[in-house]
Amino acid sequence: MIINESTFKDAYNDYFEIICRFLNYYTRDYQVIEEVVQDVFVNLWEDYEGKDVQYIKTFLYNSARNRMLNYLRDEENHNVLLEKWARIELEKNESIDCVDRELFYQLLQAAVESLPEKCREIFILSREEQLSYKEIAQVKDISVKTVENQMGIALKKIREYLAAHSDETIALLFLLLKLTEE
């Protein structure tokens, strides 16, 4: 069947409702079903006008099924991401109640400022500038092992400072922020 205006209208009139009923096996949302079927027919017109489609019924059914499955997959992924975002936002809101972030930030800044100069510079390059240990070693013209040792010292001194100047909750939050990880 060569797709032209006449054959397209015939296919639309013959198969629109049938394909809608077919897609009803996948979802009961008629609005979604109609949207998918309309997309199938738009694709047929835009991509196949003037071309020969031998088995139009098979083409339409397969296109509709694939589009519906893609829609359902995308909708599921959207819902999963939305749930994940909602869970993260809820955790953020709950954590705000537990810890004064401003106080924690001030304590952290004071802890970093209390570090020896070279140790502080290496820590800032790693955590704030987000340079790798290898990049820091190149910038400072020191070995990677020295950078590792200085970071270990910095993290230990920061933990000790926070533990000495804050309550247990802030020290725990510090650990949770994974500043002890490379």
ZADO-1210 file (C-alpha; in nm, 4 decimals, padded with zeros to 6 digits):
<atoms>
<atom x="00.0000" y="00.0000" z="00.0000" code="MET" pos="1"/>
<atom x="00.1513" y="00.3299" z="-00.1103" code="ILE" pos="2"/>
<atom x="00.0877" y="00.5882" z="00.1606" code="ILE" pos="3"/>
<atom x="-00.0902" y="00.8906" z="00.0174" code="ASN" pos="4"/>
<atom x="-00.3717" y="01.1086" z="00.1430" code="GLU" pos="5"/>
<atom x="-00.6440" y="00.8655" z="00.0421" code="SER" pos="6"/>
<atom x="-00.4798" y="00.5499" z="00.1771" code="THR" pos="7"/>
<atom x="-00.3794" y="00.7307" z="00.4933" code="PHE" pos="8"/>
<atom x="-00.7412" y="00.8357" z="00.5573" code="LYS" pos="9"/>
<atom x="-00.8587" y="00.4796" z="00.4913" code="ASP" pos="10"/>
<atom x="-00.6005" y="00.3342" z="00.7311" code="ALA" pos="11"/>
<atom x="-00.6896" y="00.5931" z="00.9940" code="TYR" pos="12"/>
<atom x="-01.0628" y="00.5228" z="00.9655" code="ASN" pos="13"/>
<atom x="-01.0153" y="00.1442" z="00.9552" code="ASP" pos="14"/>
<atom x="-00.7610" y="00.1011" z="01.2350" code="TYR" pos="15"/>
<atom x="-00.7770" y="00.3915" z="01.4821" code="PHE" pos="16"/>
<atom x="-01.0434" y="00.2416" z="01.7114" code="GLU" pos="17"/>
<atom x="-00.9135" y="-00.1151" z="01.6711" code="ILE" pos="18"/>
<atom x="-00.5645" y="-00.0146" z="01.7760" code="ILE" pos="19"/>
<atom x="-00.7055" y="00.1843" z="02.0678" code="CYS" pos="20"/>
<atom x="-00.8823" y="-00.1295" z="02.1908" code="ARG" pos="21"/>
<atom x="-00.5619" y="-00.3290" z="02.1404" code="PHE" pos="22"/>
<atom x="-00.3640" y="-00.0835" z="02.3548" code="LEU" pos="23"/>
<atom x="-00.6267" y="-00.1116" z="02.6246" code="ASN" pos="24"/>
<atom x="-00.4462" y="-00.4341" z="02.7251" code="TYR" pos="25"/>
<atom x="-00.1474" y="-00.2221" z="02.8288" code="TYR" pos="26"/>
<atom x="-00.3252" y="00.0602" z="03.0079" code="THR" pos="27"/>
<atom x="-00.6780" y="00.1758" z="03.0811" code="ARG" pos="28"/>
<atom x="-00.5869" y="00.5424" z="03.0385" code="ASP" pos="29"/>
<atom x="-00.7770" y="00.6277" z="02.7210" code="TYR" pos="30"/>
<atom x="-00.6129" y="00.9676" z="02.6923" code="GLN" pos="31"/>
<atom x="-00.2688" y="00.8052" z="02.6795" code="VAL" pos="32"/>
<atom x="-00.3942" y="00.5420" z="02.4351" code="ILE" pos="33"/>
<atom x="-00.5315" y="00.8061" z="02.1969" code="GLU" pos="34"/>
<atom x="-00.2104" y="01.0069" z="02.2197" code="GLU" pos="35"/>
<atom x="-00.0003" y="00.6998" z="02.1354" code="VAL" pos="36"/>
<atom x="-00.2233" y="00.6028" z="01.8413" code="VAL" pos="37"/>
<atom x="-00.2183" y="00.9587" z="01.7086" code="GLN" pos="38"/>
<atom x="00.1627" y="00.9558" z="01.7311" code="ASP" pos="39"/>
<atom x="00.1667" y="00.6317" z="01.5311" code="VAL" pos="40"/>
<atom x="-00.0433" y="00.7847" z="01.2565" code="PHE" pos="41"/>
<atom x="00.1615" y="01.1067" z="01.2550" code="VAL" pos="42"/>
<atom x="00.4746" y="00.8938" z="01.2176" code="ASN" pos="43"/>
<atom x="00.3098" y="00.6983" z="00.9352" code="LEU" pos="44"/>
<atom x="00.2264" y="01.0190" z="00.7493" code="TRP" pos="45"/>
<atom x="00.5561" y="01.2008" z="00.8114" code="GLU" pos="46"/>
<atom x="00.7965" y="00.9113" z="00.7572" code="ASP" pos="47"/>
<atom x="00.6155" y="00.6920" z="00.5055" code="TYR" pos="48"/>
<atom x="00.4205" y="00.9285" z="00.2783" code="GLU" pos="49"/>
<atom x="00.4790" y="00.8135" z="-00.0794" code="GLY" pos="50"/>
<atom x="00.6411" y="00.4888" z="00.0363" code="LYS" pos="51"/>
<atom x="00.5085" y="00.1367" z="00.0110" code="ASP" pos="52"/>
<atom x="00.3991" y="-00.0235" z="00.3385" code="VAL" pos="53"/>
<atom x="00.3050" y="-00.3811" z="00.2506" code="GLN" pos="54"/>
<atom x="00.1474" y="-00.4917" z="00.5761" code="TYR" pos="55"/>
<atom x="-00.0153" y="-00.1760" z="00.7101" code="ILE" pos="56"/>
<atom x="-00.2073" y="-00.3566" z="00.9853" code="LYS" pos="57"/>
<atom x="00.1093" y="-00.5242" z="01.1178" code="THR" pos="58"/>
<atom x="00.2990" y="-00.1981" z="01.0900" code="PHE" pos="59"/>
<atom x="00.0347" y="-00.0078" z="01.2862" code="LEU" pos="60"/>
<atom x="-00.0003" y="-00.2728" z="01.5578" code="TYR" pos="61"/>
<atom x="00.3755" y="-00.3079" z="01.6053" code="ASN" pos="62"/>
<atom x="00.4295" y="00.0681" z="01.6050" code="SER" pos="63"/>
<atom x="00.1480" y="00.1211" z="01.8555" code="ALA" pos="64"/>
<atom x="00.2715" y="-00.1571" z="02.0852" code="ARG" pos="65"/>
<atom x="00.6307" y="-00.0298" z="02.0787" code="ASN" pos="66"/>
<atom x="00.5277" y="00.3296" z="02.1429" code="ARG" pos="67"/>
<atom x="00.3032" y="00.2223" z="02.4306" code="MET" pos="68"/>
<atom x="00.5811" y="00.0134" z="02.5865" code="LEU" pos="69"/>
<atom x="00.8213" y="00.3057" z="02.5502" code="ASN" pos="70"/>
<atom x="00.5671" y="00.5386" z="02.7080" code="TYR" pos="71"/>
<atom x="00.5084" y="00.3003" z="03.0001" code="LEU" pos="72"/>
<atom x="00.8831" y="00.2547" z="03.0489" code="ARG" pos="73"/>
<atom x="00.9442" y="00.6285" z="03.0448" code="ASP" pos="74"/>
<atom x="00.6524" y="00.6867" z="03.2818" code="GLU" pos="75"/>
<atom x="00.7911" y="00.4254" z="03.5224" code="GLU" pos="76"/>
<atom x="01.1386" y="00.5834" z="03.5062" code="ASN" pos="77"/>
<atom x="00.9810" y="00.9241" z="03.5657" code="HIS" pos="78"/>
<atom x="00.7953" y="00.7917" z="03.8706" code="ASN" pos="79"/>
<atom x="01.1086" y="00.6264" z="04.0095" code="VAL" pos="80"/>
<atom x="01.3083" y="00.9476" z="03.9673" code="LEU" pos="81"/>
<atom x="01.0264" y="01.1524" z="04.1185" code="LEU" pos="82"/>
<atom x="01.0088" y="00.9217" z="04.4209" code="GLU" pos="83"/>
<atom x="01.3873" y="00.9363" z="04.4605" code="LYS" pos="84"/>
<atom x="01.3820" y="01.3170" z="04.4438" code="TRP" pos="85"/>
<atom x="01.0969" y="01.3335" z="04.6971" code="ALA" pos="86"/>
<atom x="01.2855" y="01.1008" z="04.9330" code="ARG" pos="87"/>
<atom x="01.6029" y="01.3116" z="04.9063" code="ILE" pos="88"/>
<atom x="01.4094" y="01.6343" z="04.9675" code="GLU" pos="89"/>
<atom x="01.2391" y="01.4782" z="05.2699" code="LEU" pos="90"/>
<atom x="01.5749" y="01.3656" z="05.4083" code="GLU" pos="91"/>
<atom x="01.7162" y="01.7160" z="05.3525" code="LYS" pos="92"/>
<atom x="01.4255" y="01.8736" z="05.5371" code="ASN" pos="93"/>
<atom x="01.4565" y="01.6263" z="05.8227" code="GLU" pos="94"/>
<atom x="01.8319" y="01.6799" z="05.8484" code="SER" pos="95"/>
<atom x="01.7873" y="02.0572" z="05.8633" code="ILE" pos="96"/>
<atom x="01.5874" y="02.0036" z="06.1811" code="ASP" pos="97"/>
<atom x="01.8737" y="01.8048" z="06.3342" code="CYS" pos="98"/>
<atom x="02.1737" y="02.0244" z="06.2551" code="VAL" pos="99"/>
<atom x="02.2241" y="02.3939" z="06.2113" code="ASP" pos="100"/>
<atom x="02.4020" y="02.3968" z="05.8762" code="ARG" pos="101"/>
<atom x="02.5346" y="02.7485" z="05.9214" code="GLU" pos="102"/>
<atom x="02.6943" y="02.6562" z="06.2524" code="LEU" pos="103"/>
<atom x="02.8439" y="02.3447" z="06.0982" code="PHE" pos="104"/>
<atom x="02.9839" y="02.5433" z="05.8055" code="TYR" pos="105"/>
<atom x="03.1392" y="02.7996" z="06.0407" code="GLN" pos="106"/>
<atom x="03.2972" y="02.5229" z="06.2496" code="LEU" pos="107"/>
<atom x="03.4280" y="02.3511" z="05.9386" code="LEU" pos="108"/>
<atom x="03.5796" y="02.6758" z="05.8103" code="GLN" pos="109"/>
<atom x="03.7421" y="02.7370" z="06.1479" code="ALA" pos="110"/>
<atom x="03.8778" y="02.3800" z="06.1487" code="ALA" pos="111"/>
<atom x="04.0264" y="02.4270" z="05.8013" code="VAL" pos="112"/>
<atom x="04.1767" y="02.7629" z="05.9029" code="GLU" pos="113"/>
<atom x="04.3407" y="02.5956" z="06.2039" code="SER" pos="114"/>
<atom x="04.5382" y="02.3588" z="05.9790" code="LEU" pos="115"/>
<atom x="04.9072" y="02.4198" z="05.9102" code="PRO" pos="116"/>
<atom x="04.9486" y="02.6324" z="05.5961" code="GLU" pos="117"/>
<atom x="05.0687" y="02.3652" z="05.3501" code="LYS" pos="118"/>
<atom x="04.8218" y="02.1108" z="05.4849" code="CYS" pos="119"/>
<atom x="04.5383" y="02.3659" z="05.4491" code="ARG" pos="120"/>
<atom x="04.6404" y="02.4504" z="05.0921" code="GLU" pos="121"/>
<atom x="04.6372" y="02.0841" z="04.9924" code="ILE" pos="122"/>
<atom x="04.3013" y="02.0275" z="05.1627" code="PHE" pos="123"/>
<atom x="04.1455" y="02.3273" z="04.9838" code="ILE" pos="124"/>
<atom x="04.2804" y="02.2130" z="04.6465" code="LEU" pos="125"/>
<atom x="04.1294" y="01.8710" z="04.7062" code="SER" pos="126"/>
<atom x="03.7906" y="01.9604" z="04.8554" code="ARG" pos="127"/>
<atom x="03.7071" y="02.3042" z="04.7232" code="GLU" pos="128"/>
<atom x="03.8938" y="02.3060" z="04.3919" code="GLU" pos="129"/>
<atom x="03.8231" y="01.9323" z="04.3490" code="GLN" pos="130"/>
<atom x="04.1656" y="01.8492" z="04.2134" code="LEU" pos="131"/>
<atom x="04.2830" y="01.4899" z="04.2194" code="SER" pos="132"/>
<atom x="04.5795" y="01.3948" z="04.4365" code="TYR" pos="133"/>
<atom x="04.7887" y="01.3610" z="04.1218" code="LYS" pos="134"/>
<atom x="04.6910" y="01.7113" z="04.0058" code="GLU" pos="135"/>
<atom x="04.7683" y="01.8561" z="04.3487" code="ILE" pos="136"/>
<atom x="05.1079" y="01.6843" z="04.3441" code="ALA" pos="137"/>
<atom x="05.1842" y="01.8454" z="04.0078" code="GLN" pos="138"/>
<atom x="05.0667" y="02.1913" z="04.1172" code="VAL" pos="139"/>
<atom x="05.2617" y="02.1786" z="04.4448" code="LYS" pos="140"/>
<atom x="05.5579" y="01.9937" z="04.2919" code="ASP" pos="141"/>
<atom x="05.5404" y="01.7210" z="04.5567" code="ILE" pos="142"/>
<atom x="05.4786" y="01.3471" z="04.5453" code="SER" pos="143"/>
<atom x="05.1314" y="01.1936" z="04.5418" code="VAL" pos="144"/>
<atom x="05.2263" y="01.0118" z="04.8623" code="LYS" pos="145"/>
<atom x="05.2927" y="01.3452" z="05.0313" code="THR" pos="146"/>
<atom x="04.9508" y="01.4688" z="04.9205" code="VAL" pos="147"/>
<atom x="04.7912" y="01.1520" z="05.0634" code="GLU" pos="148"/>
<atom x="04.9737" y="01.1978" z="05.3941" code="ASN" pos="149"/>
<atom x="04.8814" y="01.5673" z="05.4173" code="GLN" pos="150"/>
<atom x="04.5150" y="01.4897" z="05.3429" code="MET" pos="151"/>
<atom x="04.5157" y="01.2226" z="05.6126" code="GLY" pos="152"/>
<atom x="04.6598" y="01.4738" z="05.8593" code="ILE" pos="153"/>
<atom x="04.4086" y="01.7405" z="05.7529" code="ALA" pos="154"/>
<atom x="04.1097" y="01.5107" z="05.7915" code="LEU" pos="155"/>
<atom x="04.2288" y="01.3890" z="06.1296" code="LYS" pos="156"/>
<atom x="04.2836" y="01.7429" z="06.2588" code="LYS" pos="157"/>
<atom x="03.9470" y="01.8610" z="06.1241" code="ILE" pos="158"/>
<atom x="03.7675" y="01.5679" z="06.2929" code="ARG" pos="159"/>
<atom x="03.9447" y="01.6446" z="06.6191" code="GLU" pos="160"/>
<atom x="03.8599" y="02.0143" z="06.5929" code="TYR" pos="161"/>
<atom x="03.4929" y="01.9445" z="06.5254" code="LEU" pos="162"/>
<atom x="03.4739" y="01.6911" z="06.8055" code="ALA" pos="163"/>
<atom x="03.6288" y="01.9397" z="07.0484" code="ALA" pos="164"/>
<atom x="03.4164" y="02.2382" z="06.9394" code="HIS" pos="165"/>
<atom x="03.0792" y="02.0865" z="06.8673" code="SER" pos="166"/>
<atom x="02.8284" y="01.8365" z="06.9922" code="ASP" pos="167"/>
<atom x="02.8172" y="01.4740" z="06.8805" code="GLU" pos="168"/>
<atom x="02.5590" y="01.5404" z="06.6094" code="THR" pos="169"/>
<atom x="02.7837" y="01.7725" z="06.4105" code="ILE" pos="170"/>
<atom x="03.0795" y="01.5355" z="06.4370" code="ALA" pos="171"/>
<atom x="02.8552" y="01.2564" z="06.3073" code="LEU" pos="172"/>
<atom x="02.7334" y="01.4767" z="06.0224" code="LEU" pos="173"/>
<atom x="03.0930" y="01.5476" z="05.9328" code="PHE" pos="174"/>
<atom x="03.1571" y="01.1775" z="05.9004" code="LEU" pos="175"/>
<atom x="02.8442" y="01.1375" z="05.6908" code="LEU" pos="176"/>
<atom x="02.9625" y="01.4067" z="05.4508" code="LEU" pos="177"/>
<atom x="03.2383" y="01.1611" z="05.3591" code="LYS" pos="178"/>
<atom x="03.5207" y="01.4026" z="05.4035" code="LEU" pos="179"/>
<atom x="03.7261" y="01.1049" z="05.5098" code="THR" pos="180"/>
<atom x="03.6932" y="00.9532" z="05.1611" code="GLU" pos="181"/>
<atom x="03.9343" y="01.0295" z="04.8805" code="GLU" pos="182"/>
</atoms>
